Amino acid sequence: DMYFNAKSDNGSVGAQFQYDQKTGKGTSEMGATMKHDDHTWKFRFNSAGLARAALQWNLHKACKATLNTSVNVQEFAAGKVSALPLGLSLEIKY
């Protein structure tokens, strides 16, 4: 197994790699965040082909809105995307 993580004032990036010597198969995951003044971009990818993206807005010091989606990269490259799910969540703190 191998793990990598780097952070800065404006975000972070990380990756994890796992390899099973018995089966000869491996998996990997990668994520990144990029922070801006009022919003943050978040991305995640894995070796199964799933890509996730999220955009989080700081609407107020007590309220955040997050828009997210996911897509299979292999289906996207082949032009076989049948749906693009979108999620919207609100986080309100008191």
Secondary structure per residue as TSV (DSSP state, phi and psi in degrees):
chain	resnum	aa	ss	phi	psi
A	1	D	-	360.0	145.9
A	2	M	E	-139.8	140.6
A	3	Y	E	-133.5	139.8
A	4	F	E	-136.8	137.7
A	5	N	E	-150.9	134.3
A	6	A	E	-136.3	137.2
A	7	K	E	-124.8	150.2
A	8	S	E	-140.5	-179.1
A	9	D	T	-64.0	-29.0
A	10	N	T	-104.3	8.5
A	11	G	E	156.7	-165.9
A	12	S	E	-154.7	162.5
A	13	V	E	-142.9	143.9
A	14	G	E	-152.3	156.4
A	15	A	E	-148.1	150.3
A	16	Q	E	-136.0	131.9
A	17	F	E	-124.1	132.6
A	18	Q	E	-129.1	136.4
A	19	Y	E	-133.7	128.7
A	20	D	E	-101.0	111.6
A	21	Q	T	-67.0	-29.2
A	22	K	T	-67.5	-43.9
A	23	T	T	-93.7	-17.6
A	24	G	T	74.3	18.9
A	25	K	E	-114.3	150.3
A	26	G	E	-133.5	161.2
A	27	T	E	-132.2	156.3
A	28	S	E	-145.5	152.5
A	29	E	E	-140.9	144.6
A	30	M	E	-141.1	141.7
A	31	G	E	-142.8	153.2
A	32	A	E	-148.8	146.0
A	33	T	E	-130.0	142.5
A	34	M	E	-130.0	114.6
A	35	K	E	-95.1	136.1
A	36	H	-	-123.9	-177.2
A	37	D	S	-55.6	-53.5
A	38	D	S	-117.1	3.8
A	39	H	E	-150.3	162.6
A	40	T	E	-136.1	131.9
A	41	W	E	-94.2	138.9
A	42	K	E	-133.7	133.7
A	43	F	E	-133.1	142.4
A	44	R	E	-140.2	139.3
A	45	F	E	-136.0	150.5
A	46	N	E	-139.2	168.1
A	47	S	T	-69.9	-14.2
A	48	A	T	-78.2	-5.8
A	49	G	S	99.1	2.9
A	50	L	E	-84.2	128.6
A	51	A	E	-119.4	133.2
A	52	R	E	-124.8	143.0
A	53	A	E	-137.4	146.0
A	54	A	E	-144.0	144.6
A	55	L	E	-123.6	120.5
A	56	Q	E	-115.4	123.2
A	57	W	E	-103.4	137.5
A	58	N	E	-91.2	96.6
A	59	L	E	-75.0	-31.4
A	60	H	E	-159.8	164.4
A	61	K	T	-61.7	-17.7
A	62	A	T	-113.4	7.9
A	63	C	E	-142.8	131.6
A	64	K	E	-127.1	144.8
A	65	A	E	-120.8	135.2
A	66	T	E	-126.7	127.8
A	67	L	E	-110.7	126.8
A	68	N	E	-136.0	160.4
A	69	T	E	-153.2	166.7
A	70	S	E	-146.3	151.0
A	71	V	E	-151.8	147.1
A	72	N	E	-83.3	118.2
A	73	V	H	-62.6	-37.5
A	74	Q	H	-65.4	-41.4
A	75	E	H	-66.5	-39.8
A	76	F	H	-62.3	-45.6
A	77	A	H	-64.3	-30.7
A	78	A	T	-87.7	-1.4
A	79	G	T	72.8	26.0
A	80	K	-	-110.3	28.3
A	81	V	-	-78.6	116.0
A	82	S	-	-93.1	-20.3
A	83	A	-	-155.5	151.7
A	84	L	-	-127.8	96.2
A	85	P	-	-69.2	139.0
A	86	L	E	-123.0	136.7
A	87	G	E	-123.8	143.9
A	88	L	E	-131.5	126.6
A	89	S	E	-131.8	149.7
A	90	L	E	-118.7	134.6
A	91	E	E	-118.9	118.9
A	92	I	E	-120.4	124.2
A	93	K	-	-109.8	142.4
A	94	Y	-	-106.2	360.0
